[in-house]
Amino acid sequence: MKRSDGQRLLAVAMVLGLCHAAASLYWALGGSLLLETVGDFAVRMHRDGDAGFRWMLGLVGLGKAAAALIPWVDHLRRPPHRWVRAVSWIGAIALIGWGALGAVGGWIGIVMGPSTSNRPAQWGHAILWDPLFLLWGLALAGALWLTRRSGADPAP
């Protein structure tokens, strides 16, 4: 694989992160589609019109958007900032861990847990939100690996 493959993978990571951010921002603005896949607490807080909940979702959405955009934008310049790459590696590891653990936990809840009103949240975490975190983290880690500087491939 080449450095250009890493750039494409970085764009994939950005799109996956922006998908996560878009959902949070949509809910912050009052939307409710797929909110039950997050959990009963989210549906309850949304229904009650909790302003703090909306602000929190808005900040989370903006944070996710920044985490998706900053590594991509930083790699448009040469050489990218080392601190951005370091923080991106930490973020990639966190996304992979969070996504993998959440997805596995969702599947365990579906397979072994009793049928509850929280079933949509179990499915949401098992097949949507946490796998999306996992894929975002894997794409980001792969991109960072492929765009690393080495003695044989110095940055232009």
Buried (B, 14 or more C-beta within 10 A) or exposed (E): EEBEEBBBBBBBBBEBBBBBBBBBBBBBEEEEEBBBBBBBEBBEBBEEEBEEBBEBBBEBBBEBBEBBBBBBBBBEEEEBBEEBBEBBBEBBEEBBEBBBBBBBBBBEBBEEEEEEEBBBBBBBBBBBBBBBBBBBBBBBBBBBEBBEEEEEEEEE
